[in-house]
């Protein structure tokens, strides 16, 4: 009696990803010793072809993005990564080369981030390829960054640059041009800010990662803090490629600030902590920018233009009141 | 600015499932303290509508089955359940009542098994509903049941009854009749043998759960042990409903023994441990049956008929050599 084909697929492509505790993927479950004196941090994100990635994105970047969006959740908590479990529902007819590329991307990022696979499940689906990953990390007990805790008067910071992912998606759809390739690369391969998250964990009052758009996600910090926030639109850091597009068409700025897929860190810290934040960012090797402040009042985010007037956000854009 | 509809969906249906450490599902990740002196045990299983469950199965039993197939992996390791993360990709147009039913099933089984949700992700898919769950449990360090470790001469045991799930699927498809409803119920609502797994963990040499069919899964124990196994077909425990069908059509017996979806425990133990196994089963409240033995030789499973002759397994059935 021969084993069904998924056993061979798992042995060829996923067994090389398995690390200590995965028991060679041959048992019903993995066994993990959590390092002594650490708390476990856990998150899970799903990605569906055609919804969260483009069906013609390279297979290796899809694997890497799946891992990285989950690692970004650990970064947001100030956690260090430990390992992951993954379930893959591959659309029928997915060929071996595609799965090999997908696994090669995971293998590359396992090396980059120093983690291994603990287990998972592989099935076939008549629908689009559907991927799910559960990431495990650790923090010193009680030291995780939380969404709640910002205070009126805090500075609001972001890491890296904002809007590249949302603009990159439009470049890949053929709606915008970016000869540098930077924006498409940023859409396909976000940078989880793990070192920065761990470096600022003891300094900031609250934080999260920007996945659903800067304005909406800052709204989460506001609701958790029961106060408001203001962003100075001109202060939001844009990459050279994004800035070039916005310079040609100002209507792209709202897309950058609300489009999502940034996977940068957003956090609130006391003004007196500014030097500590910048020192931590320097050690982590990631630029950070002060883009606004938490303010007294309703849990709303105001985006101020160069003239200091608030812009009212509409669906996908904004206008003056 | 209003939040996208998935926030409301999560707040209404999934927030009530969240327990300690889930941080009200409002942070990027959950925080978990692993009980001191325990090792973590982790598994993940995916289910796709039309592949792993029937699209018209009741929503509550789909939620419960998703949790139970994962809990069965913990049972197989002799682990105690701790919590879970879940990602759901609901097919477009899934109505609120369906999701409410799905969540109600999860809530009911959370009470039954004493666990809570730690986190997850909810997305929409143009394909069939696709569900993924990562289960967490714990064991005393070094005491997990493993697939490797069986020895020639060991007795082979199974819990409960075999074949109900595979026959129940055929009943639900209208291919077989079962007026009792028992087989369909067993297909939709497997019983993870958590108490039994923990009770026999120190007694057995090797074990696993039966999810892909008794014969194939016993083959895994054989390969891990580098020996063979024999099953006495007449000794395999059948429910009254399954036995009635097999009595009318002997060709259904191979389906029962190879069809899968049993989620019973299969384990190997020294003959001298038989009393300890039966005592543990009594304490756990689950019947166990000796169905054969591990034997010297190649890693193959022989199924012996009432005449003592081995039956050769073909795809979905068997014949004499």
Interface residues (C-beta under 8 A of the other chain):
Chain A: X1 X3 X4 X23 X26 X27 X28 X29 X30 X31 X32 X33 X34 X39 X40 X41 X42 X43 X44 X45 X46 X47 X48 X50 X51 X52 X72 X73 X74 X76 X77 X79 X85 X86 X87 X88 X89 X91 X118 X119 X120 X121 X123 X124 X125 X126 X127 X128 X130 X132 X134 X135 X136 X137 X139 X141 X144 X146 X147 X148 X208 X209 X212 X215 X216 X219 X220 X224 X300 X301 X313
Chain B: X1 X3 X4 X23 X26 X27 X28 X29 X30 X31 X32 X33 X34 X39 X40 X41 X42 X43 X44 X45 X46 X47 X48 X50 X51 X52 X72 X73 X74 X76 X77 X79 X85 X86 X87 X88 X89 X91 X118 X119 X120 X121 X123 X124 X125 X126 X127 X128 X130 X132 X134 X135 X136 X137 X139 X141 X144 X146 X147 X148 X208 X209 X212 X215 X216 X219 X220 X224 X300 X301 X313
